[in-house]
Amino acid sequence: MSKQISVFIENRKGRLGEALDVLKANEVNILSLSIADTSEYGLLRIISDKPQAGQASLSAAGFSAMLTDVCIVKVPHTPGALQNILRVISDEELSVEYMYGLSVAGEEASIVVKPSDLGKAVKVFDGHGIETIEL
């Protein structure tokens, strides 16, 4: 399991930059991020090298930030690799609450997955030889 920083931010000009400035000032390196928005607010999800420090610094700066447990799963660069992982999740009666890409380097990519039951998902991945990463 890994920790993700989840940040609720107002959907207004410059607010995303302000959140990222806080992380920069506190030397928190962003490895991946995802943002979803509505007309009123956005939900920023961040994988970083220092999740606890990132969450604490954002909270201290007035942002609504929390840590969320997620799985980071390695995905080989082969056709159908992601589908195979999703099939394992489905076959084990888990669901994906959300997912986004982490990084691409060399022969593999990684995805951040928030499954419906994190503990079960970790065991399922391990039991099926699906490699996860802890950051």
C-alpha positions as CSV (number, residue, x, y, z in Angstrom):
1,M,0.0,0.0,0.0
2,S,1.0,3.6,-0.6
3,K,-0.2,6.9,0.5
4,Q,-1.9,9.4,-1.8
5,I,-2.5,13.1,-0.9
6,S,-6.1,14.0,-1.6
7,V,-6.8,17.7,-1.7
8,F,-10.1,19.5,-2.2
9,I,-9.5,22.8,-3.9
10,E,-11.9,25.6,-4.9
11,N,-12.4,25.7,-8.7
12,R,-11.0,29.2,-9.2
13,K,-8.1,30.7,-11.1
14,G,-4.7,30.1,-9.5
15,R,-5.8,27.8,-6.7
16,L,-4.1,24.7,-8.2
17,G,-0.9,26.7,-8.6
18,E,-1.2,27.8,-4.9
19,A,-1.4,24.1,-3.8
20,L,1.6,23.2,-5.9
21,D,3.5,26.1,-4.6
22,V,3.0,24.8,-1.0
23,L,4.5,21.5,-2.0
24,K,7.4,23.1,-3.8
25,A,8.2,25.3,-0.8
26,N,8.2,22.2,1.4
27,E,10.4,20.2,-1.0
28,V,7.7,17.6,-1.7
29,N,8.3,16.1,-5.1
30,I,5.2,15.1,-7.2
31,L,5.5,11.8,-8.9
32,S,2.0,11.7,-10.3
33,L,-1.2,13.7,-10.1
34,S,-4.8,13.5,-11.2
35,I,-7.4,16.2,-11.0
36,A,-11.1,16.0,-11.3
37,D,-13.4,19.0,-11.2
38,T,-17.0,20.1,-10.8
39,S,-18.3,23.6,-11.3
40,E,-17.5,24.4,-7.6
41,Y,-14.4,22.5,-6.6
42,G,-11.6,20.1,-7.7
43,L,-10.2,16.9,-6.2
44,L,-6.5,16.8,-6.6
45,R,-4.9,13.4,-6.1
46,I,-1.1,13.3,-5.7
47,I,1.5,10.6,-5.3
48,S,4.7,12.2,-3.9
49,D,8.0,11.2,-2.3
50,K,6.9,12.6,1.1
51,P,3.1,12.1,1.4
52,Q,2.9,12.9,5.2
53,A,4.9,16.1,4.8
54,G,2.9,17.1,1.8
55,Q,-0.4,16.6,3.5
56,A,0.7,18.4,6.7
57,S,2.1,21.4,4.7
58,L,-1.1,21.7,2.6
59,S,-3.3,21.5,5.7
60,A,-1.1,24.1,7.5
61,A,-1.6,26.4,4.4
62,G,-5.4,26.1,4.7
63,F,-6.1,23.4,2.2
64,S,-8.4,20.5,3.0
65,A,-5.9,17.7,2.5
66,M,-5.9,14.1,3.7
67,L,-4.0,10.9,3.1
68,T,-5.6,8.0,1.3
69,D,-4.3,4.4,1.0
70,V,-3.9,3.2,-2.6
71,C,-2.2,0.5,-4.5
72,I,0.5,1.2,-7.1
73,V,0.5,-1.6,-9.6
74,K,3.2,-2.3,-12.2
75,V,1.8,-2.8,-15.7
76,P,4.0,-4.5,-18.3
77,H,4.1,-2.8,-21.7
78,T,2.3,-5.6,-23.5
79,P,-1.1,-5.6,-25.2
80,G,-3.8,-6.6,-22.8
81,A,-1.7,-6.2,-19.6
82,L,-4.0,-3.7,-18.0
83,Q,-7.1,-5.7,-19.0
84,N,-5.6,-8.8,-17.3
85,I,-5.1,-6.8,-14.1
86,L,-8.7,-5.5,-14.3
87,R,-10.0,-9.0,-14.9
88,V,-8.3,-10.2,-11.8
89,I,-9.9,-7.4,-9.8
90,S,-13.3,-8.2,-11.2
91,D,-13.0,-11.9,-10.8
92,E,-12.2,-11.4,-7.1
93,E,-15.3,-9.2,-6.8
94,L,-13.4,-6.0,-6.2
95,S,-14.2,-2.7,-7.9
96,V,-12.0,0.2,-9.0
97,E,-13.1,3.4,-7.4
98,Y,-10.6,5.3,-9.5
99,M,-7.3,4.8,-11.3
100,Y,-4.7,6.9,-13.0
101,G,-1.2,6.5,-14.5
102,L,1.9,7.0,-12.4
103,S,4.8,7.0,-14.7
104,V,6.3,5.2,-17.7
105,A,10.0,4.1,-17.5
106,G,11.7,1.4,-19.3
107,E,9.7,-1.7,-19.9
108,E,6.8,-1.1,-17.5
109,A,4.3,1.5,-16.6
110,S,2.5,1.9,-13.2
111,I,-1.0,2.8,-12.3
112,V,-2.5,4.1,-9.0
113,V,-5.6,2.1,-8.1
114,K,-8.1,2.8,-5.3
115,P,-9.9,-0.6,-5.0
116,S,-13.1,-1.1,-3.0
117,D,-11.3,-3.3,-0.5
118,L,-7.6,-2.3,-0.2
119,G,-6.5,-5.2,2.0
120,K,-8.1,-7.8,-0.1
121,A,-6.7,-6.2,-3.3
122,V,-3.1,-6.3,-2.0
123,K,-3.6,-10.1,-1.2
124,V,-5.2,-10.7,-4.6
125,F,-2.4,-8.9,-6.5
126,D,0.2,-10.9,-4.5
127,G,-1.6,-14.1,-5.1
128,H,-1.7,-13.5,-8.9
129,G,1.9,-12.4,-9.2
130,I,0.9,-8.8,-9.9
131,E,3.7,-6.6,-8.6
132,T,2.9,-3.6,-6.5
133,I,5.1,-0.8,-5.3
134,E,5.2,0.9,-2.0
135,L,6.2,4.6,-1.8
